Amino acid sequence: MNGYLYAFKHALHFSGRTQRRLFWEFMLIHLIASAGVIYVEVATDNLGWIDLVYSAITLLPMLSMLTRRLRDTGLSMWWFLIVLVPGGVAVLVFLMALPSTVSQSELTL
């Protein structure tokens, strides 16, 4: 739950880094919540507005978490665009699972 709350508290912070644990906590709760929203829509024959609202609410937290997590792995934030090519989502999941890197500036005191 900490990762989910962290994502919303830092939704407008695209600088810095996000640890792997916080990112995956956010993703797990986000996927469970998304499944719940879809279940409610199917059960009530809804036209999809609940999912649209939930997606709009979580768009900025998702983008900021992705950006900071990519930076934590040593990659540019623009790598999130890989989802636009076939198989890109699988590549992005792999990149999100990479361990954190330590930058040269963090090594020097």
Jmol script that loads the backbone (N, CA, C; Angstrom):
load data "model"
ATOM      1  N   MET A   1       0.815  -1.187   0.000  1.00  0.00           N
ATOM      2  CA  MET A   1       0.000   0.000   0.000  1.00  0.00           C
ATOM      3  C   MET A   1       0.865   1.259   0.000  1.00  0.00           C
ATOM      4  N   ASN A   2       2.084   1.156   0.557  1.00  0.00           N
ATOM      5  CA  ASN A   2       2.975   2.311   0.592  1.00  0.00           C
ATOM      6  C   ASN A   2       3.312   2.796  -0.806  1.00  0.00           C
ATOM      7  N   GLY A   3       3.544   1.863  -1.725  1.00  0.00           N
ATOM      8  CA  GLY A   3       3.879   2.235  -3.092  1.00  0.00           C
ATOM      9  C   GLY A   3       2.751   2.966  -3.784  1.00  0.00           C
ATOM     10  N   TYR A   4       1.527   2.570  -3.520  1.00  0.00           N
ATOM     11  CA  TYR A   4       0.368   3.204  -4.149  1.00  0.00           C
ATOM     12  C   TYR A   4       0.193   4.628  -3.628  1.00  0.00           C
ATOM     13  N   LEU A   5       0.290   4.789  -2.320  1.00  0.00           N
ATOM     14  CA  LEU A   5       0.179   6.125  -1.732  1.00  0.00           C
ATOM     15  C   LEU A   5       1.344   7.007  -2.158  1.00  0.00           C
ATOM     16  N   TYR A   6       2.534   6.427  -2.221  1.00  0.00           N
ATOM     17  CA  TYR A   6       3.723   7.159  -2.664  1.00  0.00           C
ATOM     18  C   TYR A   6       3.525   7.694  -4.080  1.00  0.00           C
ATOM     19  N   ALA A   7       2.936   6.888  -4.949  1.00  0.00           N
ATOM     20  CA  ALA A   7       2.715   7.302  -6.336  1.00  0.00           C
ATOM     21  C   ALA A   7       1.808   8.520  -6.406  1.00  0.00           C
ATOM     22  N   PHE A   8       0.769   8.559  -5.608  1.00  0.00           N
ATOM     23  CA  PHE A   8      -0.149   9.693  -5.641  1.00  0.00           C
ATOM     24  C   PHE A   8       0.438  10.928  -4.958  1.00  0.00           C
ATOM     25  N   LYS A   9       1.230  10.730  -3.907  1.00  0.00           N
ATOM     26  CA  LYS A   9       1.866  11.866  -3.239  1.00  0.00           C
ATOM     27  C   LYS A   9       2.895  12.533  -4.145  1.00  0.00           C
ATOM     28  N   HIS A  10       3.537  11.743  -5.008  1.00  0.00           N
ATOM     29  CA  HIS A  10       4.592  12.249  -5.884  1.00  0.00           C
ATOM     30  C   HIS A  10       4.179  12.212  -7.354  1.00  0.00           C
ATOM     31  N   ALA A  11       2.906  12.363  -7.618  1.00  0.00           N
ATOM     32  CA  ALA A  11       2.392  12.242  -8.990  1.00  0.00           C
ATOM     33  C   ALA A  11       2.948  13.297  -9.932  1.00  0.00           C
ATOM     34  N   LEU A  12       3.307  14.452  -9.426  1.00  0.00           N
ATOM     35  CA  LEU A  12       3.818  15.522 -10.283  1.00  0.00           C
ATOM     36  C   LEU A  12       5.337  15.654 -10.223  1.00  0.00           C
ATOM     37  N   HIS A  13       6.002  14.728  -9.555  1.00  0.00           N
ATOM     38  CA  HIS A  13       7.461  14.747  -9.457  1.00  0.00           C
ATOM     39  C   HIS A  13       8.040  13.760 -10.469  1.00  0.00           C
ATOM     40  N   PHE A  14       8.565  14.289 -11.549  1.00  0.00           N
ATOM     41  CA  PHE A  14       9.141  13.434 -12.581  1.00  0.00           C
ATOM     42  C   PHE A  14      10.657  13.336 -12.449  1.00  0.00           C
ATOM     43  N   SER A  15      11.238  14.052 -11.503  1.00  0.00           N
ATOM     44  CA  SER A  15      12.677  13.954 -11.278  1.00  0.00           C
ATOM     45  C   SER A  15      12.927  12.983 -10.129  1.00  0.00           C
ATOM     46  N   GLY A  16      14.149  12.562  -9.993  1.00  0.00           N
ATOM     47  CA  GLY A  16      14.491  11.633  -8.935  1.00  0.00           C
ATOM     48  C   GLY A  16      14.344  10.184  -9.368  1.00  0.00           C
ATOM     49  N   ARG A  17      14.269   9.317  -8.384  1.00  0.00           N
ATOM     50  CA  ARG A  17      14.230   7.881  -8.639  1.00  0.00           C
ATOM     51  C   ARG A  17      13.130   7.231  -7.814  1.00  0.00           C
ATOM     52  N   THR A  18      12.688   6.069  -8.272  1.00  0.00           N
ATOM     53  CA  THR A  18      11.737   5.253  -7.521  1.00  0.00           C
ATOM     54  C   THR A  18      12.315   3.852  -7.401  1.00  0.00           C
ATOM     55  N   GLN A  19      12.367   3.349  -6.191  1.00  0.00           N
ATOM     56  CA  GLN A  19      12.899   2.010  -5.964  1.00  0.00           C
ATOM     57  C   GLN A  19      11.993   0.957  -6.586  1.00  0.00           C
ATOM     58  N   ARG A  20      12.610  -0.153  -6.919  1.00  0.00           N
ATOM     59  CA  ARG A  20      11.887  -1.256  -7.548  1.00  0.00           C
ATOM     60  C   ARG A  20      10.721  -1.728  -6.683  1.00  0.00           C
ATOM     61  N   ARG A  21      10.934  -1.844  -5.386  1.00  0.00           N
ATOM     62  CA  ARG A  21       9.888  -2.321  -4.474  1.00  0.00           C
ATOM     63  C   ARG A  21       8.666  -1.410  -4.505  1.00  0.00           C
ATOM     64  N   LEU A  22       8.875  -0.097  -4.432  1.00  0.00           N
ATOM     65  CA  LEU A  22       7.749   0.842  -4.455  1.00  0.00           C
ATOM     66  C   LEU A  22       7.000   0.779  -5.777  1.00  0.00           C
ATOM     67  N   PHE A  23       7.750   0.656  -6.871  1.00  0.00           N
ATOM     68  CA  PHE A  23       7.109   0.583  -8.180  1.00  0.00           C
ATOM     69  C   PHE A  23       6.223  -0.646  -8.284  1.00  0.00           C
ATOM     70  N   TRP A  24       6.724  -1.811  -7.872  1.00  0.00           N
ATOM     71  CA  TRP A  24       5.945  -3.040  -8.004  1.00  0.00           C
ATOM     72  C   TRP A  24       4.793  -3.099  -7.008  1.00  0.00           C
ATOM     73  N   GLU A  25       4.940  -2.459  -5.838  1.00  0.00           N
ATOM     74  CA  GLU A  25       3.799  -2.345  -4.921  1.00  0.00           C
ATOM     75  C   GLU A  25       2.687  -1.540  -5.580  1.00  0.00           C
ATOM     76  N   PHE A  26       3.065  -0.427  -6.205  1.00  0.00           N
ATOM     77  CA  PHE A  26       2.084   0.393  -6.909  1.00  0.00           C
ATOM     78  C   PHE A  26       1.409  -0.409  -8.012  1.00  0.00           C
ATOM     79  N   MET A  27       2.195  -1.116  -8.813  1.00  0.00           N
ATOM     80  CA  MET A  27       1.637  -1.869  -9.937  1.00  0.00           C
ATOM     81  C   MET A  27       0.691  -2.964  -9.470  1.00  0.00           C
ATOM     82  N   LEU A  28       1.037  -3.666  -8.405  1.00  0.00           N
ATOM     83  CA  LEU A  28       0.181  -4.741  -7.899  1.00  0.00           C
ATOM     84  C   LEU A  28      -1.181  -4.192  -7.469  1.00  0.00           C
ATOM     85  N   ILE A  29      -1.172  -3.133  -6.687  1.00  0.00           N
ATOM     86  CA  ILE A  29      -2.436  -2.556  -6.232  1.00  0.00           C
ATOM     87  C   ILE A  29      -3.200  -1.948  -7.402  1.00  0.00           C
ATOM     88  N   HIS A  30      -2.486  -1.329  -8.333  1.00  0.00           N
ATOM     89  CA  HIS A  30      -3.120  -0.747  -9.519  1.00  0.00           C
ATOM     90  C   HIS A  30      -3.805  -1.834 -10.358  1.00  0.00           C
ATOM     91  N   LEU A  31      -3.145  -2.963 -10.547  1.00  0.00           N
ATOM     92  CA  LEU A  31      -3.742  -4.051 -11.325  1.00  0.00           C
ATOM     93  C   LEU A  31      -4.950  -4.652 -10.617  1.00  0.00           C
ATOM     94  N   ILE A  32      -4.872  -4.794  -9.308  1.00  0.00           N
ATOM     95  CA  ILE A  32      -6.014  -5.310  -8.543  1.00  0.00           C
ATOM     96  C   ILE A  32      -7.188  -4.335  -8.623  1.00  0.00           C
ATOM     97  N   ALA A  33      -6.904  -3.042  -8.465  1.00  0.00           N
ATOM     98  CA  ALA A  33      -7.965  -2.033  -8.559  1.00  0.00           C
ATOM     99  C   ALA A  33      -8.558  -1.995  -9.966  1.00  0.00           C
ATOM    100  N   SER A  34      -7.714  -2.111 -10.987  1.00  0.00           N
ATOM    101  CA  SER A  34      -8.205  -2.121 -12.369  1.00  0.00           C
ATOM    102  C   SER A  34      -9.103  -3.322 -12.618  1.00  0.00           C
ATOM    103  N   ALA A  35      -8.700  -4.481 -12.097  1.00  0.00           N
ATOM    104  CA  ALA A  35      -9.526  -5.675 -12.252  1.00  0.00           C
ATOM    105  C   ALA A  35     -10.869  -5.490 -11.548  1.00  0.00           C
ATOM    106  N   GLY A  36     -10.855  -4.857 -10.380  1.00  0.00           N
ATOM    107  CA  GLY A  36     -12.100  -4.587  -9.668  1.00  0.00           C
ATOM    108  C   GLY A  36     -13.007  -3.640 -10.432  1.00  0.00           C
ATOM    109  N   VAL A  37     -12.426  -2.615 -11.033  1.00  0.00           N
ATOM    110  CA  VAL A  37     -13.207  -1.660 -11.826  1.00  0.00           C
ATOM    111  C   VAL A  37     -13.819  -2.356 -13.033  1.00  0.00           C
ATOM    112  N   ILE A  38     -13.037  -3.184 -13.702  1.00  0.00           N
ATOM    113  CA  ILE A  38     -13.546  -3.917 -14.872  1.00  0.00           C
ATOM    114  C   ILE A  38     -14.653  -4.878 -14.453  1.00  0.00           C
ATOM    115  N   TYR A  39     -14.478  -5.548 -13.312  1.00  0.00           N
ATOM    116  CA  TYR A  39     -15.505  -6.464 -12.817  1.00  0.00           C
ATOM    117  C   TYR A  39     -16.817  -5.723 -12.562  1.00  0.00           C
ATOM    118  N   VAL A  40     -16.731  -4.564 -11.932  1.00  0.00           N
ATOM    119  CA  VAL A  40     -17.939  -3.769 -11.658  1.00  0.00           C
ATOM    120  C   VAL A  40     -18.599  -3.350 -12.961  1.00  0.00           C
ATOM    121  N   GLU A  41     -17.809  -2.948 -13.940  1.00  0.00           N
ATOM    122  CA  GLU A  41     -18.375  -2.536 -15.227  1.00  0.00           C
ATOM    123  C   GLU A  41     -19.082  -3.687 -15.930  1.00  0.00           C
ATOM    124  N   VAL A  42     -18.479  -4.863 -15.915  1.00  0.00           N
ATOM    125  CA  VAL A  42     -19.094  -6.022 -16.566  1.00  0.00           C
ATOM    126  C   VAL A  42     -20.353  -6.443 -15.815  1.00  0.00           C
ATOM    127  N   ALA A  43     -20.295  -6.444 -14.494  1.00  0.00           N
ATOM    128  CA  ALA A  43     -21.435  -6.881 -13.688  1.00  0.00           C
ATOM    129  C   ALA A  43     -22.625  -5.935 -13.800  1.00  0.00           C
ATOM    130  N   THR A  44     -22.365  -4.669 -14.061  1.00  0.00           N
ATOM    131  CA  THR A  44     -23.455  -3.693 -14.118  1.00  0.00           C
ATOM    132  C   THR A  44     -23.780  -3.254 -15.541  1.00  0.00           C
ATOM    133  N   ASP A  45     -23.201  -3.894 -16.532  1.00  0.00           N
ATOM    134  CA  ASP A  45     -23.392  -3.519 -17.940  1.00  0.00           C
ATOM    135  C   ASP A  45     -23.126  -2.034 -18.166  1.00  0.00           C
ATOM    136  N   ASN A  46     -22.080  -1.560 -17.519  1.00  0.00           N
ATOM    137  CA  ASN A  46     -21.704  -0.157 -17.627  1.00  0.00           C
ATOM    138  C   ASN A  46     -21.044   0.098 -18.975  1.00  0.00           C
ATOM    139  N   LEU A  47     -21.044   1.334 -19.423  1.00  0.00           N
ATOM    140  CA  LEU A  47     -20.477   1.674 -20.725  1.00  0.00           C
ATOM    141  C   LEU A  47     -18.989   1.999 -20.671  1.00  0.00           C
ATOM    142  N   GLY A  48     -18.369   1.886 -19.547  1.00  0.00           N
ATOM    143  CA  GLY A  48     -16.932   2.089 -19.455  1.00  0.00           C
ATOM    144  C   GLY A  48     -16.494   3.408 -18.862  1.00  0.00           C
ATOM    145  N   TRP A  49     -17.413   4.186 -18.359  1.00  0.00           N
ATOM    146  CA  TRP A  49     -17.004   5.481 -17.825  1.00  0.00           C
ATOM    147  C   TRP A  49     -16.249   5.352 -16.514  1.00  0.00           C
ATOM    148  N   ILE A  50     -16.525   4.316 -15.728  1.00  0.00           N
ATOM    149  CA  ILE A  50     -15.807   4.127 -14.462  1.00  0.00           C
ATOM    150  C   ILE A  50     -14.337   3.832 -14.748  1.00  0.00           C
ATOM    151  N   ASP A  51     -14.086   2.972 -15.725  1.00  0.00           N
ATOM    152  CA  ASP A  51     -12.714   2.656 -16.106  1.00  0.00           C
ATOM    153  C   ASP A  51     -12.010   3.891 -16.653  1.00  0.00           C
ATOM    154  N   LEU A  52     -12.718   4.683 -17.416  1.00  0.00           N
ATOM    155  CA  LEU A  52     -12.152   5.914 -17.970  1.00  0.00           C
ATOM    156  C   LEU A  52     -11.759   6.884 -16.855  1.00  0.00           C
ATOM    157  N   VAL A  53     -12.614   7.028 -15.866  1.00  0.00           N
ATOM    158  CA  VAL A  53     -12.320   7.918 -14.739  1.00  0.00           C
ATOM    159  C   VAL A  53     -11.124   7.393 -13.948  1.00  0.00           C
ATOM    160  N   TYR A  54     -11.108   6.085 -13.658  1.00  0.00           N
ATOM    161  CA  TYR A  54      -9.986   5.505 -12.913  1.00  0.00           C
ATOM    162  C   TYR A  54      -8.681   5.664 -13.695  1.00  0.00           C
ATOM    163  N   SER A  55      -8.729   5.437 -14.993  1.00  0.00           N
ATOM    164  CA  SER A  55      -7.530   5.591 -15.822  1.00  0.00           C
ATOM    165  C   SER A  55      -7.034   7.030 -15.825  1.00  0.00           C
ATOM    166  N   ALA A  56      -7.956   7.978 -15.887  1.00  0.00           N
ATOM    167  CA  ALA A  56      -7.570   9.390 -15.865  1.00  0.00           C
ATOM    168  C   ALA A  56      -6.941   9.775 -14.526  1.00  0.00           C
ATOM    169  N   ILE A  57      -7.491   9.240 -13.443  1.00  0.00           N
ATOM    170  CA  ILE A  57      -6.965   9.549 -12.109  1.00  0.00           C
ATOM    171  C   ILE A  57      -5.565   8.977 -11.925  1.00  0.00           C
ATOM    172  N   THR A  58      -5.304   7.802 -12.476  1.00  0.00           N
ATOM    173  CA  THR A  58      -4.014   7.142 -12.261  1.00  0.00           C
ATOM    174  C   THR A  58      -2.990   7.417 -13.361  1.00  0.00           C
ATOM    175  N   LEU A  59      -3.338   8.213 -14.367  1.00  0.00           N
ATOM    176  CA  LEU A  59      -2.411   8.461 -15.474  1.00  0.00           C
ATOM    177  C   LEU A  59      -1.124   9.147 -15.017  1.00  0.00           C
ATOM    178  N   LEU A  60      -1.233  10.267 -14.326  1.00  0.00           N
ATOM    179  CA  LEU A  60      -0.029  10.979 -13.879  1.00  0.00           C
ATOM    180  C   LEU A  60       0.799  10.184 -12.874  1.00  0.00           C
ATOM    181  N   PRO A  61       0.189   9.560 -11.861  1.00  0.00           N
ATOM    182  CA  PRO A  61       1.009   8.735 -10.968  1.00  0.00           C
ATOM    183  C   PRO A  61       1.737   7.612 -11.718  1.00  0.00           C
ATOM    184  N   MET A  62       1.065   6.997 -12.700  1.00  0.00           N
ATOM    185  CA  MET A  62       1.694   5.923 -13.472  1.00  0.00           C
ATOM    186  C   MET A  62       2.877   6.452 -14.285  1.00  0.00           C
ATOM    187  N   LEU A  63       2.683   7.565 -14.974  1.00  0.00           N
ATOM    188  CA  LEU A  63       3.764   8.128 -15.784  1.00  0.00           C
ATOM    189  C   LEU A  63       4.947   8.575 -14.926  1.00  0.00           C
ATOM    190  N   SER A  64       4.668   9.183 -13.790  1.00  0.00           N
ATOM    191  CA  SER A  64       5.771   9.627 -12.936  1.00  0.00           C
ATOM    192  C   SER A  64       6.518   8.441 -12.330  1.00  0.00           C
ATOM    193  N   MET A  65       5.791   7.401 -11.940  1.00  0.00           N
ATOM    194  CA  MET A  65       6.464   6.207 -11.414  1.00  0.00           C
ATOM    195  C   MET A  65       7.317   5.548 -12.491  1.00  0.00           C
ATOM    196  N   LEU A  66       6.780   5.432 -13.705  1.00  0.00           N
ATOM    197  CA  LEU A  66       7.553   4.856 -14.811  1.00  0.00           C
ATOM    198  C   LEU A  66       8.805   5.672 -15.091  1.00  0.00           C
ATOM    199  N   THR A  67       8.649   6.984 -15.143  1.00  0.00           N
ATOM    200  CA  THR A  67       9.784   7.859 -15.423  1.00  0.00           C
ATOM    201  C   THR A  67      10.868   7.722 -14.362  1.00  0.00           C
ATOM    202  N   ARG A  68      10.478   7.776 -13.100  1.00  0.00           N
ATOM    203  CA  ARG A  68      11.466   7.679 -12.021  1.00  0.00           C
ATOM    204  C   ARG A  68      12.079   6.289 -11.942  1.00  0.00           C
ATOM    205  N   ARG A  69      11.289   5.255 -12.228  1.00  0.00           N
ATOM    206  CA  ARG A  69      11.828   3.888 -12.191  1.00  0.00           C
ATOM    207  C   ARG A  69      12.825   3.678 -13.325  1.00  0.00           C
ATOM    208  N   LEU A  70      12.521   4.184 -14.523  1.00  0.00           N
ATOM    209  CA  LEU A  70      13.475   4.087 -15.629  1.00  0.00           C
ATOM    210  C   LEU A  70      14.773   4.807 -15.271  1.00  0.00           C
ATOM    211  N   ARG A  71      14.662   5.974 -14.680  1.00  0.00           N
ATOM    212  CA  ARG A  71      15.855   6.715 -14.267  1.00  0.00           C
ATOM    213  C   ARG A  71      16.641   5.921 -13.222  1.00  0.00           C
ATOM    214  N   ASP A  72      15.937   5.218 -12.345  1.00  0.00           N
ATOM    215  CA  ASP A  72      16.594   4.417 -11.315  1.00  0.00           C
ATOM    216  C   ASP A  72      17.390   3.266 -11.924  1.00  0.00           C
ATOM    217  N   THR A  73      16.961   2.782 -13.078  1.00  0.00           N
ATOM    218  CA  THR A  73      17.703   1.704 -13.745  1.00  0.00           C
ATOM    219  C   THR A  73      18.812   2.241 -14.634  1.00  0.00           C
ATOM    220  N   GLY A  74      18.942   3.561 -14.714  1.00  0.00           N
ATOM    221  CA  GLY A  74      19.998   4.160 -15.517  1.00  0.00           C
ATOM    222  C   GLY A  74      19.582   4.477 -16.940  1.00  0.00           C
ATOM    223  N   LEU A  75      18.297   4.411 -17.232  1.00  0.00           N
ATOM    224  CA  LEU A  75      17.801   4.657 -18.586  1.00  0.00           C
ATOM    225  C   LEU A  75      17.094   6.005 -18.659  1.00  0.00           C
ATOM    226  N   SER A  76      16.913   6.472 -19.881  1.00  0.00           N
ATOM    227  CA  SER A  76      16.184   7.711 -20.122  1.00  0.00           C
ATOM    228  C   SER A  76      14.690   7.478 -19.931  1.00  0.00           C
ATOM    229  N   MET A  77      13.992   8.547 -19.556  1.00  0.00           N
ATOM    230  CA  MET A  77      12.542   8.439 -19.380  1.00  0.00           C
ATOM    231  C   MET A  77      11.830   8.119 -20.683  1.00  0.00           C
ATOM    232  N   TRP A  78      12.460   8.405 -21.807  1.00  0.00           N
ATOM    233  CA  TRP A  78      11.828   8.188 -23.101  1.00  0.00           C
ATOM    234  C   TRP A  78      11.691   6.709 -23.450  1.00  0.00           C
ATOM    235  N   TRP A  79      12.297   5.832 -22.676  1.00  0.00           N
ATOM    236  CA  TRP A  79      12.141   4.402 -22.913  1.00  0.00           C
ATOM    237  C   TRP A  79      10.699   3.940 -22.723  1.00  0.00           C
ATOM    238  N   PHE A  80       9.872   4.722 -22.035  1.00  0.00           N
ATOM    239  CA  PHE A  80       8.477   4.298 -21.861  1.00  0.00           C
ATOM    240  C   PHE A  80       7.738   4.263 -23.198  1.00  0.00           C
ATOM    241  N   LEU A  81       8.270   4.944 -24.212  1.00  0.00           N
ATOM    242  CA  LEU A  81       7.643   4.922 -25.536  1.00  0.00           C
ATOM    243  C   LEU A  81       7.776   3.563 -26.225  1.00  0.00           C
ATOM    244  N   ILE A  82       8.562   2.663 -25.659  1.00  0.00           N
ATOM    245  CA  ILE A  82       8.739   1.324 -26.229  1.00  0.00           C
ATOM    246  C   ILE A  82       7.410   0.575 -26.282  1.00  0.00           C
ATOM    247  N   VAL A  83       6.435   0.988 -25.490  1.00  0.00           N
ATOM    248  CA  VAL A  83       5.131   0.315 -25.499  1.00  0.00           C
ATOM    249  C   VAL A  83       4.397   0.525 -26.817  1.00  0.00           C
ATOM    250  N   LEU A  84       4.853   1.453 -27.640  1.00  0.00           N
ATOM    251  CA  LEU A  84       4.196   1.733 -28.915  1.00  0.00           C
ATOM    252  C   LEU A  84       4.564   0.734 -30.008  1.00  0.00           C
ATOM    253  N   VAL A  85       5.572  -0.094 -29.773  1.00  0.00           N
ATOM    254  CA  VAL A  85       5.964  -1.095 -30.766  1.00  0.00           C
ATOM    255  C   VAL A  85       5.496  -2.473 -30.297  1.00  0.00           C
ATOM    256  N   PRO A  86       5.266  -3.395 -31.228  1.00  0.00           N
ATOM    257  CA  PRO A  86       4.846  -4.743 -30.823  1.00  0.00           C
ATOM    258  C   PRO A  86       5.876  -5.383 -29.883  1.00  0.00           C
ATOM    259  N   GLY A  87       5.402  -5.932 -28.807  1.00  0.00           N
ATOM    260  CA  GLY A  87       6.272  -6.561 -27.818  1.00  0.00           C
ATOM    261  C   GLY A  87       6.898  -5.572 -26.852  1.00  0.00           C
ATOM    262  N   GLY A  88       6.580  -4.307 -27.009  1.00  0.00           N
ATOM    263  CA  GLY A  88       7.184  -3.276 -26.179  1.00  0.00           C
ATOM    264  C   GLY A  88       6.790  -3.346 -24.720  1.00  0.00           C
ATOM    265  N   VAL A  89       5.583  -3.790 -24.446  1.00  0.00           N
ATOM    266  CA  VAL A  89       5.139  -3.899 -23.050  1.00  0.00           C
ATOM    267  C   VAL A  89       5.994  -4.929 -22.312  1.00  0.00           C
ATOM    268  N   ALA A  90       6.301  -6.045 -22.972  1.00  0.00           N
ATOM    269  CA  ALA A  90       7.148  -7.071 -22.352  1.00  0.00           C
ATOM    270  C   ALA A  90       8.547  -6.518 -22.080  1.00  0.00           C
ATOM    271  N   VAL A  91       9.063  -5.732 -23.008  1.00  0.00           N
ATOM    272  CA  VAL A  91      10.382  -5.118 -22.816  1.00  0.00           C
ATOM    273  C   VAL A  91      10.338  -4.147 -21.641  1.00  0.00           C
ATOM    274  N   LEU A  92       9.278  -3.357 -21.552  1.00  0.00           N
ATOM    275  CA  LEU A  92       9.156  -2.395 -20.455  1.00  0.00           C
ATOM    276  C   LEU A  92       9.048  -3.106 -19.106  1.00  0.00           C
ATOM    277  N   VAL A  93       8.320  -4.197 -19.043  1.00  0.00           N
ATOM    278  CA  VAL A  93       8.228  -4.972 -17.798  1.00  0.00           C
ATOM    279  C   VAL A  93       9.610  -5.479 -17.406  1.00  0.00           C
ATOM    280  N   PHE A  94      10.371  -5.960 -18.386  1.00  0.00           N
ATOM    281  CA  PHE A  94      11.741  -6.410 -18.117  1.00  0.00           C
ATOM    282  C   PHE A  94      12.593  -5.259 -17.581  1.00  0.00           C
ATOM    283  N   LEU A  95      12.499  -4.090 -18.206  1.00  0.00           N
ATOM    284  CA  LEU A  95      13.280  -2.933 -17.763  1.00  0.00           C
ATOM    285  C   LEU A  95      12.905  -2.509 -16.348  1.00  0.00           C
ATOM    286  N   MET A  96      11.623  -2.605 -16.011  1.00  0.00           N
ATOM    287  CA  MET A  96      11.176  -2.228 -14.669  1.00  0.00           C
ATOM    288  C   MET A  96      11.694  -3.199 -13.606  1.00  0.00           C
ATOM    289  N   ALA A  97      12.027  -4.414 -14.025  1.00  0.00           N
ATOM    290  CA  ALA A  97      12.510  -5.420 -13.081  1.00  0.00           C
ATOM    291  C   ALA A  97      14.020  -5.349 -12.873  1.00  0.00           C
ATOM    292  N   LEU A  98      14.715  -4.527 -13.665  1.00  0.00           N
ATOM    293  CA  LEU A  98      16.164  -4.411 -13.518  1.00  0.00           C
ATOM    294  C   LEU A  98      16.511  -3.796 -12.166  1.00  0.00           C
ATOM    295  N   PRO A  99      17.677  -4.165 -11.629  1.00  0.00           N
ATOM    296  CA  PRO A  99      18.078  -3.564 -10.350  1.00  0.00           C
ATOM    297  C   PRO A  99      18.450  -2.092 -10.520  1.00  0.00           C
ATOM    298  N   SER A 100      18.467  -1.394  -9.419  1.00  0.00           N
ATOM    299  CA  SER A 100      18.847   0.018  -9.428  1.00  0.00           C
ATOM    300  C   SER A 100      20.318   0.163  -9.776  1.00  0.00           C
ATOM    301  N   THR A 101      20.643   1.299 -10.363  1.00  0.00           N
ATOM    302  CA  THR A 101      22.042   1.606 -10.652  1.00  0.00           C
ATOM    303  C   THR A 101      22.475   2.757  -9.761  1.00  0.00           C
ATOM    304  N   VAL A 102      23.769   2.860  -9.575  1.00  0.00           N
ATOM    305  CA  VAL A 102      24.333   3.956  -8.806  1.00  0.00           C
ATOM    306  C   VAL A 102      25.069   4.852  -9.780  1.00  0.00           C
ATOM    307  N   SER A 103      24.707   6.134  -9.808  1.00  0.00           N
ATOM    308  CA  SER A 103      25.363   7.056 -10.729  1.00  0.00           C
ATOM    309  C   SER A 103      26.732   7.450 -10.190  1.00  0.00           C
ATOM    310  N   GLN A 104      27.567   7.946 -11.075  1.00  0.00           N
ATOM    311  CA  GLN A 104      28.919   8.348 -10.701  1.00  0.00           C
ATOM    312  C   GLN A 104      28.879   9.477  -9.668  1.00  0.00           C
ATOM    313  N   SER A 105      27.924  10.392  -9.790  1.00  0.00           N
ATOM    314  CA  SER A 105      27.840  11.511  -8.845  1.00  0.00           C
ATOM    315  C   SER A 105      27.458  11.041  -7.440  1.00  0.00           C
ATOM    316  N   GLU A 106      26.750   9.929  -7.348  1.00  0.00           N
ATOM    317  CA  GLU A 106      26.381   9.407  -6.031  1.00  0.00           C
ATOM    318  C   GLU A 106      27.555   8.707  -5.359  1.00  0.00           C
ATOM    319  N   LEU A 107      28.521   8.261  -6.164  1.00  0.00           N
ATOM    320  CA  LEU A 107      29.677   7.578  -5.603  1.00  0.00           C
ATOM    321  C   LEU A 107      30.681   8.551  -5.000  1.00  0.00           C
ATOM    322  N   THR A 108      30.783   9.748  -5.557  1.00  0.00           N
ATOM    323  CA  THR A 108      31.732  10.731  -5.055  1.00  0.00           C
ATOM    324  C   THR A 108      31.121  11.512  -3.906  1.00  0.00           C
ATOM    325  N   LEU A 109      31.898  11.695  -2.889  1.00  0.00           N
ATOM    326  CA  LEU A 109      31.398  12.432  -1.718  1.00  0.00           C
ATOM    327  C   LEU A 109      31.986  13.802  -1.655  1.00  0.00           C
TER     328      LEU A 109
END
end "model"
wireframe off; spacefill off
backbone 0.3
color backbone group
